[in-house]
């Protein structure tokens, strides 16, 4: 990587200034970024402030600023799905030359460049630098899995050893085995995403869908018929619904907070969540079961494919900023190997492949090994400018099927294909 390469300035900018502002959501990684920014100020004299907004209001705040062409923020840490709107609606400054000159396509994992930075996918045009990489993974109760009586009973029933699952079918068996709603205290097999007012339910289903060999569509041509409703997708949705039958009671609108509570509260044997929320589970002050909590990557599907849903964000320069040249220098510094190592040491999730592959990173926490395995097999949702409508349409079909026994998996996915075809036809394929 070119740690200190000089890059061409963006056109039409004001002269460099000594203060920059970044917009992000309010959570621990934003605090880590502020710590890094303080280091940058010590090195360069340029003050960088990370301003945060609570998660429910973050997207609204960001797009309000974008639509007003506001220069209040010089950079934004935006969700991967924002790339389409950021690029086509002129909110993001293009960073293709920065990516090329810093050799980021070789430094960062391929999936992180595809999903956090590139739009349209496959175009070789880039609008962000990967920052907080993330993926869906799993936490589990090691003490339940390693109990000799449980191990013996499981082996007798299923014919193989009780251990972190290597396939979705094994995960299903373990969920069934530990589902004991009438025990004292009750135990449940699994906690999965079911939230349908955002993308929680979709992210959970996507992890199983991709591993079953299914896809959401052809992102290059925007074709969906026969893809989102393929036989592989139907089987994956049926399997996800079966997992829901092994969840704790009232598990019909759950996301990150509830998934952690399934482990801290001793409810479930396994819990799906994004890795960004696993530090709490390794902290004895938060999780009374921290010493007996383990972690594993999403398992493989019936054909051996193994993928998981992408989370996380890249950092972009806001095109309305009058300080783009200085913001660009900050991104060059942020993308350097030594800075990415500092980011990882603070607790951030780097996408730098060399750091991810290092023994230092993989052994740094109880969950880093599973994260390392996950970040090379992530896939994402649509990044079209109208992605939010696609989310709403998918939720409207998935939730009744999963939570209320509404129709069949085939009818559900056929409905999604029909809805999406209409939306894509109305808006075009970018």
N, C-alpha and C positions, 0 to 999 in steps of 0.2 A: 504494500500500500504506500502511496506517496504521502508521507506524514505532513509535509509542509509545502506542498506544491502551490505555486501561485496560480490563481484562476482568473479567467477573464471577467470583468465586471458586467453586471446586468445593465442593460441600456436605460437611459432616461432617468438616472437616479440623482438624488441630492448627494452632497459630499458626506463622508463617513461622520458618524456622531459617536458619542461616548455612552449612550444608554439605549438598551433594547428591551422590548417587552414580549413575553411569550404567553399565549393563552392555552390553558390546559384544564382538565377536570381536577377536582379536589380529591387526592388520594396520595398514598405514600410515594409512588414513583415521581410525582410532581415535586415532592420535597427532596428526593434524591437529585432531580434535575437542578433544583435551586442550589444544592450543595456543589454540583459540578459548575454551575454558572458562577458561583463565588470564586472557584478556582480560576475560571477564565478571567474574571475581573483582576485577580492578583497578577496574572500573567500579562494582561494586555491593557489594563486600565479601563476597559469597557464594562460598564455595569449592565448586567442582564437580570431582569426581574421576571419570575414566573408567577403570573396571576392565575388564580384558580376559581372555578365555578363548580358548584355541586353537580354531581352526575346527572340528575334529572333535568337540570337547566343548561347543561353544557352545550349541547347541539343547538338549542334555540339561541343561546347567546352568540355562538360562533357565526351562525348564518345570519343573524340580525346584523352583526358587524360586517359580514361579507356583502350583504345586500345593500347596506348603506355606503359601501365603498369606503369604510372607515379606515383611518391609518392609526387607530389606537393601539393595534397590535402589529408587531413586525413578523412574528412567527406564530404558528398554531400547531399543536400536536393533535392531529385529526384522525378519526377512524378511517380504516382502509376503504370503507364504502363511500367516503367523501371524495375520493380521487376523481370520480367522473364529474361531479358538479364543480369541484375545485378547478379542474382542467378546462372543461368546456364552457363554464360560465365565467372564466377569467379571474377566479379568486386566488389561484396559486400562481406563483412565478415558476417558470419551467427551470428544472435543475439538471437537464440532460448532460450539459457539458461538465458540470460539477461531478456528476456520477461517473462520467467517462474518465475525467482527469484524475479523480481519486480512486479509480479502478474498483468502485464499489460492487459491481456485478461479480467480481472475483473475491472480494473481501467478505461480503454478507452472504447469508444462505440464499440460494436461488429463489426459494418460495418467498422470503421476506422482500426481495427486490420486486418480484412479480406482484405481490399483493399489497405492500405498503407504499410502493413507489411508482410503478409503471401504469400508465394509462394512455391509450387503450392497451389492454394486455397483448403482448407480443409486438408492440409498436416500436420498442426501443426508446420511448419518450418517458422521462421521469420527472416527478413533481414533489418528491419527498425523500428524506433520508430515514431509513428504518431507525426507530428509537426504542420504544418499549414493545419488544416482541412478546407474543403470548399465544397460548393454545389451550384447548380443552384437555385436561388430564383427570386423574382419579386419585382420591385418598381412600384408605381402607384401614380397618381395625386389625392390626397385626396380632393382637392378643386373641381375638376371636378365631382368626385363621390358624394360629399356631397352637390352639388348645388341643391336647392329644385326643380328648373324647370327641371333639368336633371333627378332627382330621379322620379319625377312625370311622365315624358315622358317615361322613361325606364319601370316603373311599368305598364304603359298602354300598352306598346308594348310586353313585355315579361312575364308579369304576376307575377313577384316576385321583391323583393327589390334590388336596385342597391347597391352593397357592394363588398368588395374583394371576388373573386370567390372561392367557395368551390369545384367546379368541373371544368374539362376542357371544358365542354359544356357551363357552365356559363361564363368562360373566353372568349370563342368564341362569345357568345352573346354580351358581353361588348365590345369586339374588333369591332364587326359589328356596334354596336350602336354609338361608338365614331368615326367611320371612316367617315370623312367629308372633302374629298380632295378639294371640291369647296367652302368651307367656307372662310371667311376672318377674321382672318388668318385661314389657313387650319389646321384641326386636323386629327390625325390618331389613329387607334384603339390599335395597339400593335406593339412592336419592339421585334423581335426574332432573334436568331443566324442564320446566313446564310453563314458564312465564310467557304470556302471549301479548303483552302490551309493548314489548320491545322485540329483540331478536333472540331471547333466551331459549325458547322452545325450538326455534329453528337451528340454533347453534348445537343444541343437544342432538337433534335428529340428524343434522349434517354429519356429525362424527361417525354415526353408524351407517348412514347412507353411502358416504364415500368409500368406507371399508367394505361395503357390500358390492362395490363396483358400480354404484349409481352416480349420477351427476345431476346438477340443477339445470343444466342446459349447455349449449355450445356458446361460450362467451365471445367467440369471434364472429359468429353469424347470428347470434341471439335466437337460434332455434331451440324450442323447448318440447314440442310434441314428440312423443316417443323417447324422450330423454328423462325429464323430471318424472314422468309416469311410466318408466320402463319396468320390466319384471324385477330387476334388481332393486329398484326404488320401492316397489310394492312390498317386497320381502323385508326390506330394511324398516319400512314404516310399521309393518306388522310386528316385527321384532321389538321396535321401540315401544309400541303399545303394550306388549307383553311385559317389558321391564316396568312400565308404569303400574302394573298390577301388583308389584312387589314393593312399592314405595310406602312411606309412612302415611297415616291418614291426613286428609286435607292438604295433599301435595299438588294442588291444581293450579298454582300460580307462583312457582318458585324460581329463584335465580340465585345469585352469588351468596347472599347472606344466609338463605335457608340451607344451601348446600353445605356451607361450613357448619351450621348449627346441627346438621344431621350427624356430624362427627363429634363436635364438642358436647352435644347433648346425649351421646350414646344411643342414637336412634337407629342408625343404619350401618351395615357391614361395609358398604362402599358408597362413595359420593363423588359425582361428577362436578367439576368446577374448572374455571380458568386458573392457570398456575399463579397468576398475580394475586390470588386470594389464599394461596397455600402457606405463606409465611405465618399467618395467624394460627394455623393448625400445628405448626412446629414450635409455637411459643407457649410454654407452660402457664404463663400468666393469663392466657386467653383460652387455651384448650387444656382442660384437666386430663385429657387422654393423649397429650402430646407425645409422651414417651412410648406409646403403643400405636401411634399413627404412622402408617407407611404410605407410599405413593407409587403409582405405576402409570405408564403411558397407555393411551387408548389401544385396545387390542385389534387383532386382525379379523377380517371378515371371512366368510365361508370359502372364498377363492384364494385366500392368502394375502389380499390387499390390506394395507394398513395405513389409514389416514386419520386426521382429526381436524376439527374446526379451528380456524385461525381466529385469534383475538389480537389485541395490541394496536399500536399506532405508529405512524411515521410523523416526522416533523417537517413542516413546509414553511416557505416564505410567503407571507401574505402580499399579494400583488399591489395592494393599495398603500403599502408601507413606503415611506420616503427614506428608509434606511436600509434598503435591500443589499447594498454593497457590504455594509457592516454585518448584516444578518448572515450573508453568505460566508463571511470569514468565520463566524461562529459555527456554522454547519460544517465547514471544512475541519475545524478544530474538533468538533464533536465526533466526526467520523473517523478520526485517527485511532490507530490501534491502542495507544496508551490511554486515550480518553475513554475508549470503549471498555478497557480493562478496569478503569476507575469506576465506570458506570456499573459494571458487573459486581465489583467489590462493594459498592454501596447498597446493592440489592436490586438494581435494575436488571431487566432481562435483555441482554445484548443479542443482536442478530449476527454478530461477527463470528463467522464459522470457525476461525482459528481458536478463538477464546472458548467457544462452545465445546470444541473437541478436546480441550486441555483437561488434564487430570485435576488441576486446581479448581476449575469451574465445576466439573462434574461431581467432585467430592465436597464442594463448599457447603451444601445444604442437603437435607434428606430427600429433596424433590428435584434437585438440579439434574440428576441423571435421567429421570423421566422427561424433564423439559428438553434436555439435549436430544433424546430420542424423538420427541414430538416435533421439534421445529423444522426438521427436514422432511416431514410428511404432512404439512398443513395444507389445507385448501380453504378457499374463502367463498363468501356469497357474492352475488352480482355487485359490481361497482358502477353501474349505470347511474346517471344523474337522478333517475326516478326510482332508485333502489328502495326508498322508503315505502313507495306504493306496492312494490313487489313483496316487501316484508309484510305489510298489512294484509295483502291478499292471501299470502301463504298462511299466516296466523289464523285468518278467518276460516280456512279449510281444515287446518291441522287440529285446532283446539277442539271442535265438536267431535271429531273422530277419536282423538286420544282420550279426552276427558269425559265425554258424554255418550260414547258408543254410537256416534252419528255416522251411519253408512259404513262402507268398506274402505280398505286402503286404496284399492283401485279407483273407486269413485272419488275419493279425496284427492288423489294425485291427478286424475283426469280433470277435475275441477280447477286445480292449480294451473295445469297446462293451458286450459281454456282462458282463464283470467289473465295469465301472463302473456299469451299470444296477443290478446286484445290490447293490453297496456304497451307492449313492445311495438305493435303496429301503430298505435297512436303517437308514440314518442320517438320511434326510430331506433336503430342500432348504431351506436357511436363507433 
